[in-house]
Amino acid sequence: MTAQATLPAPPGPLARLRDPAWYQEYGVYVAVAAVLAFNALFTEHFMTADNLRTQLVQVAPVVIVALGMALVIGTEGIDLSVGSTMALATALLPLYLGYGLVPALLVALLAGAVVGAVNGTLVSLVGLQPIVATLALFVGGRGLALVMADGQLKQIVNPDLLALGTGSCLGVPTVVLIAAILAAAVALLVRRTTFGRMIVAVGGNRSAAALAGLPVRRVLTGVYVLCGVLAALAGILATARLTASDPSSLGTLMELSAITAVVVGGTSLDGGSVRVLGTVAGALLMQLLRATLVKHDLPDSTAQIAQAAIIIAAVYVARERRSR
């Protein structure tokens, strides 16, 4: 008789809950559901349509920046200059709105592309560590923005630009709609295009990708350019929503919010993966958590502590998954 090999039984529910991979894959969605359930039970008026709409509008710029950050982190990089890029975009808008909305938008987006190209060149050609390469524009970019704006807050009166921040389409705020379209586009880029597969390959093993003939330098430069353009777009939308150009404060600590969304969403800082839906859920989780604490009269410092705890938990889960 021939001995038949028996297949191992699939892991049960308890075994999956003990697996760090499960938490990295699905933990952020469970956390979002838990926060919503808590607010439905204990926070008055939190689950109303108006409040949820407000939360989505506030988180939309973070989502847009986090999408670009996810691409960069997917290549085992980091971009600390996204907040300064937002400041540059908001500083340039009033200077060129006199020529029309489209030229002003193009100049602001071009500034983001230039920042990304500089970062990408320093990383891919010069060989600097991403945290060092982007630190220069993290500091210098905001200073340049303040010089362009002459250190002054400027009111935005262009109705077409303001419509981007305050308008809606079929009841959905324009900024939320733009963020959703970009999330779908980035997901399509990562999963269905050659460039997306090259991002994952370069992040997984840069040396092996180079030996396989992949254009590593072009891929690295490309993701930083995309990150810069998305950050500039987030700056434009935030300016339109606030109806003012304020490069001194716009985008402050945005790099930390974006990195948090990406990490909490399950994308590894070691590169080799890009979780787009997880990134969106991570940004939403941080926004809902902050709003929940504010609704219960807790100081903003408490939200920052909670955010730090979630980051530590996410990094710990990722480390445990790698060690197995």
N, C-alpha and C positions, 0 to 999 in steps of 0.2 A: 504494500500500500504506500502511496505517496503522501507524505506529510504536507498538509495544506497550511500555508502561512496565514496567521490570523492578523487582521488589521487592528491597530490600537483603537480603543474606544475613543470617541471624541470627548474632549474635556467638558465636564459638567459646568453648571452655572457658578458654583463656588470656586472651582479651579480657575475659571476665567476672571473672576473678581480678584483673585490673588495674583494675576498676571499683570505686571507693570505695563505691558503693551496695550492691554485693554483700556487702562486709564489714559494712556497717551493718545489712543485713538478716539475714545468716546467720552473721556472725563469732562471735557469742556462743555459738551452738549448736556450732560447730566447736571453740571453746575448751573448752566443757564436755566434749565427747567426748574431746578431747586430754588433759585432766586426768584423766578416768576411765581412759583407756587407759594413761597413765603410771603411775597407781597400781596398775592391774591387773598391770603388769609389774614394778614396782620397789618397791611399798609393801606390806609384809606385813600381811595381815588387813584391808586397807583396804576391799576389795570384799565383805566379809561382810555379811550381812543386818543384824546388830546395829549395825555401824558406819554403814552407810548410813541406817538408821533414826535413829540419833543425829544424823547430819548434817541430815536432813530436819526433825527436831524443833527443832534449833537455828536453822535458817534460816526456819522458819515465821513467827515474829513480824516478821522483816525483810521477808519477802514481803508480809505484810499491810500494813505501813506503806508499802512501796514501791508498792503498788497505788494507795493514795491519793495518793502523791507523783506518780505517773505522770499522774493526772488533772489535778493542779495544773500540772505542767510542760506538759501538753498545751495549757493556756491561756496559755502563756508566763509562768508564775508559778513560785514556789518557796515552800516552807514549812519554815522553820528551827525551828518550835516543836514538831515531832512528838515529840521526845524528852521535852520538858517535859510534853506532853500525856500521855504514858505515865506519867510520874512523878505527875501529878495523879490519874490513874485508880488507880494503886496506893496512893496516899495515902488516897483516899476509900473504898476497899473495906473496910478494917477498921472504919471508922467506922459503916458501915451494914449490915454482915453480921449484926448483932444483930436487924435487922428482917426477915432472910431473904435468900436468895441473889438472887432476882429484883430486889427493890428496890435492893440494893447494885450489881448489874450495871447497872440502869437509870440510877442516879445517876452511875456512872463513865462510861457512854456519853454521858449528857447533858452531863457536863463537857467531853468531847471535842467535842460539837456546839457548845457555847458558845464554846470556844476557836476552833473553825473559823469560827463566825459573826462573832466579833470580827475575826479575820484577814481574812475575806471582806469585811466592811464597810469596814475600813481600805483595802483594795485597790480595791474597786468604787465605794464612795461617796466616801470621803475622797480617793482618788486617790494614795495612797502607793505607792511601789515595793514589790513583794512582799517583797524581801529586808529592807527597812526595817520594813514592817508586821509581819512575823513575828518579827523580831529582838526586839521588846519582850517577847513571850510566851516566846521562847526563854530569856530571862534571868529574867523575872518569874514565869513559870509554875512553874519548878522551886523558886524561892524560896517561892511560895505552897504548893506541895506539902510542902516541908519544915516550914513553919509548921503545916499541918494535921496532919502526922505527929509534931509536936513533936520533929523531928530524930531520931527513934528508929526502928530496924528492928523490925517487928512480925511475929511468926510467924502463919501462917495455919493454922487447924485445922479450918476448915469442909470436911467431906469432899466435898460436892457441888462446891465451887469447885476443890478439889484434883483432882477427877476430870477437869476440863477440861484440866489440865496434864499429868496422868500417865496418864489413861485411854486406851482404844483402842476402835475399832469395827471388827469383822471383821479384826483384826490391824493396822489402820492407826491410828497415834496420833491422838487427837482433834484436837490442834493442827494436824497436817498435813492432816487431813480438812477442818477449817474453812478453812485457807488455800487449799486446792484449790477448795472451793465458792465462796469469795469471788473467786478468780481467774476462775472461770467466769462468775460474776455480773458482774464488772466488764467482762470481754470482751463479754458480751451487752449490757451497758449501752452500751458504746462503739460496737458494730457494728450493733445492732438497734434502738436507741431514738432518738427525736428529741433527747433531752437529750444523748446521746453525740455525735450529729452536730453539735449546737450547740457542744459543747466544742471539737471540731476546728475548726469555723468561727471561733469566737472566738479561738482560738490562732493560726490561720492569718493572719487579718487582722481585728483588733478593730474598726477603723473601718468596714470594709466590712460586718461583721456588724451593727453598729449601724445603718448606713444601710439594710440589708436588713430591719430591723425585729425582729431577734433581741433577746431580753431579756438583754443582755450582763451587766448587774449581777446579775441573779438567777443566771445561769450561773456567774459568778465566785464569788459567795457560796456557791452550792451545792457547787462542787468543794472549797472549803476546809472546809465543814461535813463533807462525806464524808471528807475527809482526816483531820479531827480525830476523827471517830467511829472510823475504822479504826485510828488511832494509839491511841486509848483501849482498843479491843478487844485490840490487840497487848499493851498494858500489862497488861490483865487476864489474858491467857493466859500472859505471862511471869511474872507474880506467882504464878499457880497452879502453874506448872512449878517455880519456885524455892521454893515453899512459904513465902514471906516477902514482906512489903511493905517495900521499901527505896527510897524516892523519891530518896535521895541519889545512887544509882548507876544505877538502872533507866532505860534509854533514853538513857544517855550516848553521844553520837556517833551515835545512831540516824539523825539527819537526814542525816549523811554517808553512812552505809551505804545508806539508801534512795535518795538522789540517785545514788550510784554504780551501784546496780542498774538504775535507770531509764536512765541515760546509756549504760552498757555494753550494756543491752538494745536500744539503737537508737533510743530516743525522743529527738528533737531538743530541745535547750534553747530553741530559737526557737519552740517550740509548733507547733500544727497537726497533730500526730499523737500517738497513744497506742498503744504496742506492749505489750500485756498479757503475752503469752507471752514476749516478749523480756525484759520486766522480771523475770518469774519466773526465767528462765534466767540473767539477770545476777546476781540475788541468790544463786542456787545456785552460780554460778561463783566468786563471792567467798568463799562458805563453803567450797567444796571446795579452793580455792587455799590458804586459811588452814589448813585441816585438813591438807593435804598438807605444808606447810612445818613445821607442828608435829610431824607424824609423823616428819619427817626431822631433828628436833632443831634446827631453825632458830628464832631468836627471833621474837617477835611483831612486832618492828620491821621485820623482813624482809618479813613479809606486808603491812605498811602501805606499804612502798616498792613492792612489786609491785602493790598496789592502785592506788597513785598512777600508776604507769607505764601500767596498763590504762586508767585514766581519761583520761590524756593521749592515748593511742592512739585511744580512742573519740571524743574531741573532735576530734582531727585528721582522722579519717575523715569525721566529719560536716561539718567545714569544707570538706574537699576535695569532698564531694558537692555542697554548696551552690555552690561556685565553678564547677562545670561546667555 
